């Protein structure tokens, strides 16, 4: 698949998932109906929801590839997240229906009559699901598809469910008692739990996740590798699909740099970030002078004495206007009013009469 595009790779993998799950669902449903086993039938239902999930994934990736238009200038990449939400809803609905049917079997139990064919079908299904799960999860990671990776993880867990069905079959054949309804309820609860987890992950992506720490670190490292960049801060990323993002960052540079040099530097950084990470980056500037280095270090040390303070940057001191501005990065536990009062008092000891502005940045990324 190395020569396939992302869309082609996801589509091909999803089609394979549809075919395999439809075959497994059909064979399991037939075996379950013949044996009168609710657990095998629900295992078949679970495979059917997996097939439907793959179909929705294919539709989602097709719609997500639509070109930007007047109403959606950033493209349609987030449709993939909504397709994953639809899949989650299908899975949850199937789980609730399955739970109801299993409870009926618990209330009015019937001992299934298993055949050699049904045992073989379930056994083969376990092996097939293990292989399918590994394959789909690997392809999901390769093509950065949440829906595909979720389907792969789900397939791996399905193998365990089918294995539990085999255990139930063994117990029934050896001791002539049935755990069919209980195993079916277990499968149903698993289906609901898996669907809920998929739903929460997809909704989180739509709302806006914290940027991946490894990507954030890599982007900042790339930026700081440029000559004259003293630091990179306030990185914010907004993704519009798995392979397209827009963001902003502030960089610290020497205050004596000319406008033309700054323009050239920011263009170089933007182009490199786009080529390496597929991120359109807007770059802001913090001008740093060498005159007040000692004071900046003192302010930073004072701030870091407070629990929850993660760093300071963009410390700008204007002696002509008697003005100081500071950005302080904190976690969400910090008492910002107390911190602000402490920093202002500390600055007044060094520069009495200076007006201070303290800006607080939430800790968005590592």
N, C-alpha and C positions, 0 to 999 in steps of 0.2 A: 504493500500500500504506500510505499515511500513516494511514488510518483503521483499520488492523488492529492487534490486540493483538500482543504479542511471540510468543505461541504461534501465533496465526493466521498471522503473517508468516513464521515459520520453517517451519510446516507447508506453506504455499502454495509457498514457494521450494523446499522439499524435493520436493514432488510434481512441480514443473516439472523438477527435476533427474532424478527417476526416469523420467519420460516421455522426456525427451531422451536420456538415457543408454541406456535400453532400445532406443529406435529406432536409435541409433548402433551399439549392440552387435549388434543383429540384422542390420543391413545389412553391417557389417564382417565378421561371422562368415560370412555367406553369400559375400561377395566373397573372403574368405581361403580358404574351403574349395574354392571353384571354382578359384581360382588355385593352390591348394596352397602357400600362403604362411603360415608359422608366425608371422611378424611381424605380419601383418594379423589373424590369429586371436587372438594375444595382445593386440593393441590392442583387439580386441572384448572379451576377458576383462577388460581393464582398465576398459573402460566399464561392464561388468556389475558389477564390484566397486563402482564409483561409484554405480550404481543401488541396490545393496544398502546402501551407506553412507547414502544418503538415506532409505531405508526405516527403518533403525535410528535415524536422527536423529529421524524423525517419532515413532516409538515412544518414544524417550527423552524427547522434549519432552512427550508426553502423560503419561507416568508421573511426570515431574518436577513437573507441575502438581497432583499429588494434594495434598489438604489435609493439614496437620500432624495427627498422631495421637498417641496415648499413648506409643508407642515411638519416634516421630520428631517431637519437639516443634518442631524447626526446619525442618520440611518435607522434601521429597524432591528438592530442586533439584540435589543432587550426582549424581543418576541420569544427568544429561546427560553428566557426565564418564565414567561407566561405559559409556554408549552409545558414546562416542567411542573407548573402549578396545576395545569389541567390533568397531567398524569397523576399527580398526587391526589386530586379529587376522585379520579377513577379508582385508584387503589383503595382509598378510604371507604368509598361507597361499597366496593366489592367486599372489603373486610367486615363492614357492619352487616351486610346481607349474610355473609358466611357465618358470622357469630350467631345470628338469629337461628339459622338452620342447625347449627351445632348444638345450641341449647335445647332445641326440640328433640334432638337425638339423645341428649343426656336425660331429659325427662322421660322419653319413651325409647329406651335402648333396644336395638336389635343386633344380634350377632351376625356380622357379614360372613359370606361364604367365599373365601379367597381361593383363587386358582393359581396354578403355576405360572400362567401367562401374566396375571396381575402382579405377581411378585417380581417377575422378570422385567416388566414394564417399569415399575417403580425403581428397581435397582439400576436399570440403564439410565433412567431419568436423573438419578443422583449424580452419576458420572458425567452425563452430558451437561448438567447445570454447573458443575464445578468448572468444566472446561470453558463453557460459555461465559461464566462470570469472570474468569481471569482474562479472557479475550476482550470482553466489552469494557472492563475496567481499564485495561492497558490502552485500548483505543480511545477511551474517554480522556485519559491523562494526556495522550499524544496529541489529540485534537482540541484539548481544552473545552470539553463539552460536559457541563454539569449533568444534563439529562442522561447522557450516555454513561458517564461514570456511576451515576445513581442506579441505572439499570443493571450495570455490571455488579455492583455491590449487592443489589437485590437478588440477582441470579445466584450469587454465592450463598446467600442465606437460604434461598429456596432449596438448595441441595440439602441443608440441614433439616428443613421441614420435611422433605421427602424421606430423609433418613429416619425421622421420628415416626413417619407413617409406616415404614418398614418394621420398626420396633413394635408398633401397635399390632401389625399383622402377625408378627412372631408370637406375641403374648396371647393373641386370640387363638392361634392354631395350637399352642402348647397347653393353655389352661382353660380354653373354651369360655373365656370372659372377654368382654369388649370394652376397650378404651376409645372406641371410634369417635364418639361425641366429644370426649375430652381433648383428644388429639386435634379434632376439627376446630374446637374452640381455641386451642393453643395456636393453631395456624391462623385462625381469623384475627386473634389479638396481635399476632406478629404482623399480619398484613396491614392492620390499622396503624400500628406503631411505625412501620416502615413508611406508610403513606404520610403520616403526620411529620416524621422527620424530613422527608422530601419536601413537604409543603413549607415548613419553617425555613429550610435552607434557601428555597427559591424566593420566598417572601423577603428574606433577609437581603438577598441579592438585589431585589427590586427597590427596597428601602435604601440600600447603600451600605455595603460592608466596609469595615476598616481595611485599608489597602493591605495587600499581602506583604508581610514584613520583609521577605526576601527580595521581592521586586522593589520595594521602597529603598532598601539598603543598596541594591544594585544601581538604581537610578541616581541616588545621592553620591555614591562612589564614582560613577561615571562623570557627574557634574564637577565634583571636587578635583578630578584629575586634570581639569583644564587650568592652564596657567592663569594666575591672578584671582582665581576663585578661592576665597578664604573659608567658606562654609556654605552649606546648602540647608535651608530650613523651610518649615511650613509647607511641606509637600502634601498636596491634596490631589487625589485621583478620583474621577468619576467615570465608571465604565459604561459603555453603550453597547455591550455585548462582550463575549469572551476575548475577542481579538481587536478591540478598538476602545481607546480611552482618551479622555481629555483631562488635563490637570494644570496645576500651577505650583510654582515654587519660588522662594526668595533666595537670592545668593548674596553673600557678603563679598564686596570687592573694595580695593583701596580707593579712598575718596578722590585721589588725584587723577584717576583714569578719565580720559576724554570721552565725549559722547560717541565719537566714531569708533573708538576701541570697544566701548560697551556694546554698541550695536553689533559689531562683528562677533564679539564673544557670545552674546545671547543667541545670535543666528546659528553659530557653530554648535552650541549646546542643544538648541531645539532640533536641529537636523539630526544630530547623533542620537538623541533620545527617541526620535521618531523611527529611525532606521533600526535601532536595537530593540526597542520595547513597544513599538506601535502606539506611542503616546504623544498626542499633540500637547505641548507644554508651553504655558505662558510663564514668563520669567520676570519677577520683580527684583528690585535692587535695594540692598542695604549698603550705604557708603560708610566705610570704616577708616578713621584716621589713626595715626600712630602717636598723636600728642597725648591722648588720654588713656593710654594702654593700662597704666597702673590703676586708675579709677575704675575702668571696665572690669578688671580682674577682681577688684575689691567688691564691686556690686554683685558680680557673679558668685563670689564666695559667700556673701551674706544671704543671697537668695537660696543657695544650695543647702544652707543650714536648716531650712524648713522641710519638714516631712512632706513628700509628695511632689516636690519641685524637681523637675527632670533636666532643666538647663535654661540658659539665657542666651539671647543673641540680639542682633540689631540694636545694640546700645549706641545711640547717637547723641552727641553732646554739641550743642550750638552755643558757644561762648558769647557771641554777639547778641543773640536773642535771649540768652540765659534760659535755655530750654534743654531738657533731657527726655529722650524716649527710650523705653526698654521693652523688649518682648520676653515674657517668661513662659516657659512650657511646663505645664503641670498635669498631674492626673486629676480625676474628678473628685478627689477627697479633700483637696486643699481649701482652707479658709482664705479666700482671696482678699477679703477686706483686711484681715490681720496681716497678711503678707504685704499688701500694698502699703499699709501704715508703717510697717517696719522698714521697708526699702526706702520710702520717702524720708523717714527720719535719719536713716543712714546717709543718704545723699546730702541732706541738709548739713550734716557735720562736715562734709568735704566742700560742698558748694552752696553756702547759704544764699537764699534768695532765688535759686533756680527753680523754674517750674518743671514739674515731673509728670510724665505720662507713661503709665504702665499698661501694656497690652498683654492679656493672657491668652495663650494658645493651648487648646486641648491636645492631649497626646493621641494623635491619629494613627501614628505608625511607629515602629521600632527604629 
